[in-house]
Amino acid sequence: MGTRTRTDMAASSQPHQDTYDAIVIGAGIQGSFTAYHLAQRHRDTLLLEQFLLPHSRGSSHGQSRITRSAYPRLPYARMMPDSFRLWKRLEDEAGTSLYRRTGLVVLGPAGDPELEGCRQSLGDNHVLGALELAQHFPGLRLHDGEVALWDSTGGVLFADRALRAVQDAFRRHGGTLQDGERVLHIEPGAVLTITTTAGVYRAPRLIITAGAWTGALLAPLGLRLPLQPLRIDVCYWKEKEPGSTSRAGPCFMAMGLSQAPHGIYGLPALEYPGLVKVCYHHGSPTDPDERDRVPPGTPNPDVTLLSSFISSYLPGLEPWPAVMETCLYTNTPDGDFILDQHPKHSNIIIGAGFSGHGFKLAPVVGKLLCELSLGEEPSHSTAPFAITRFPGVLRAAL
Ligand SMILES: Cc1cc2nc3c(=O)[nH]c(=O)nc-3n(C[C@H](O)[C@H](O)[C@H](O)COP(=O)(O)OP(=O)(O)OC[C@H]3O[C@@H](n4cnc5c(N)ncnc54)[C@H](O)[C@@H]3O)c2cc1C
């Protein structure tokens, strides 16, 4: 048990062969929280990551993610109180702040089903009048027939800091985190054998939380999940008048707009002074190992769409991005997570398809994956996240 670094591994030159109670593949936010819960419950756990940490090639990097209580779908709304509680526990354990409460405005056409779902998840008295909206978010323009909701619990999670905090806590609970080590092969069995670029490991349970690479790891195990990696443009927009959009402004989500069918979200200036993060909740299909391979001159309709939204709704911002970065979503066809066991190998647990909204829920996702791997009744129903909702996939696996 303990921490083993790449330097130690290089010095030994011998491949490692070790046995653990549990192995987790992928040290993004979901795998790190899963490993943390396992270690906290005194399971000798190995967390494997293909890249040297920290890295920016997956889905969990960057400084900020939105958290909120407003959710269009009930299963997530029900998990959010637990998630807020577990984030707070990690903050206390780590002795650092991981969340800034800013409030969140949800806007869209009156009667839009997703917006209505959000309203229901918040209860009554959350529709903002024009005056209240102007108080909460002076820079935002609503259009005829649109309404805005207020989620006072909404805010920003400090993503990179959170990832480091949960990995440190995992280690403090006795877990072993090995980065720069790619899993090459999984041999199923009552005791699984995992072969990596540096060693061979055994454990009676395996949790796969490999983000956009999950499909590649599962295909040799006979499972073809409908997971689509998407390249996301992370855009930051400059204030026309410096200081006009305060750092303490709210987050927002726009849903049900015909010109932006997948939704748009934004966060106050945090990463870069005077630059507000506004992104489209969708992107272009990509191979996670080649996401930067965009031929020069390729048109980018998502940025065009965002520019038009900025001009119309946030006229205090310059309508072209000042900074652009990239990130990955891994989407399922229905946008819901996959949290389940492999249909044929019940000691392989899969957490995937977080479809661009998994960060805020990672403490609960990690807890559920830990419980599934220990054969326990999960503390929230995992029925909405079952693999059986993709029937063809199940047939292929059996
Ligand atoms: C731009 C952007 C904005 C977002 N905004 C929000 C938001 O506001 N709120 C919210 O809740 N969520 C948000 N999300 C979604 C959230 O960040 C993701 O759902 C979450 O980070 C997914 O984490 P993960 O652990 O599944 O994936 P990852 O972070 O990609 O982790 C998977 C890890 O597995 C490793 N791996 C893969 N294959 C192997 C292998 N063979 N061997 C070893 N390691 C391997 C990878 O290197 C990677 O580190 C956003 C995502 C993006 C991209």
The ligand as a Gaussian input file, in Angstrom:
#p B3LYP/6-31G(d) Opt

LIG

0 1
 C      -15.595000      21.824000     -21.200000
 C      -16.293000      20.995000     -20.174000
 C      -17.147000      21.603000     -19.284000
 C      -17.833000      20.846000     -18.348000
 N      -18.645000      21.475000     -17.474000
 C      -19.256000      20.765000     -16.496000
 C      -20.009000      21.449000     -15.518000
 O      -20.109000      22.677000     -15.534000
 N      -20.582000      20.697000     -14.537000
 C      -20.468000      19.349000     -14.493000
 O      -21.030000      18.729000     -13.589000
 N      -19.742000      18.675000     -15.419000
 C      -19.134000      19.360000     -16.410000
 N      -18.373000      18.722000     -17.344000
 C      -18.323000      17.254000     -17.349000
 C      -17.308000      16.677000     -16.388000
 O      -16.131000      17.435000     -16.389000
 C      -17.064000      15.229000     -16.809000
 O      -18.312000      14.538000     -16.769000
 C      -16.086000      14.515000     -15.904000
 O      -14.892000      15.252000     -15.787000
 C      -15.799000      13.129000     -16.457000
 O      -14.802000      12.546000     -15.668000
 P      -14.223000      11.100000     -15.968000
 O      -13.419000      10.742000     -14.765000
 O      -15.319000      10.204000     -16.410000
 O      -13.309000      11.289000     -17.272000
 P      -11.783000      11.767000     -17.405000
 O      -11.541000      12.982000     -16.621000
 O      -11.471000      11.838000     -18.852000
 O      -10.969000      10.600000     -16.735000
 C      -10.736000       9.371000     -17.354000
 C       -9.282000       9.043000     -17.140000
 O       -9.030000       7.710000     -17.559000
 C       -7.721000       7.673000     -18.065000
 N       -7.579000       6.474000     -18.900000
 C       -8.252000       6.200000     -20.042000
 N       -7.848000       5.012000     -20.556000
 C       -6.890000       4.536000     -19.717000
 C       -6.096000       3.359000     -19.726000
 N       -6.174000       2.435000     -20.709000
 N       -5.213000       3.178000     -18.717000
 C       -5.105000       4.103000     -17.703000
 N       -5.833000       5.255000     -17.674000
 C       -6.724000       5.458000     -18.657000
 C       -7.660000       8.964000     -18.867000
 O       -6.332000       9.354000     -19.165000
 C       -8.357000       9.945000     -17.953000
 O       -7.483000      10.613000     -17.082000
 C      -17.667000      19.445000     -18.306000
 C      -16.795000      18.825000     -19.199000
 C      -16.100000      19.588000     -20.117000
 C      -15.187000      18.896000     -21.070000

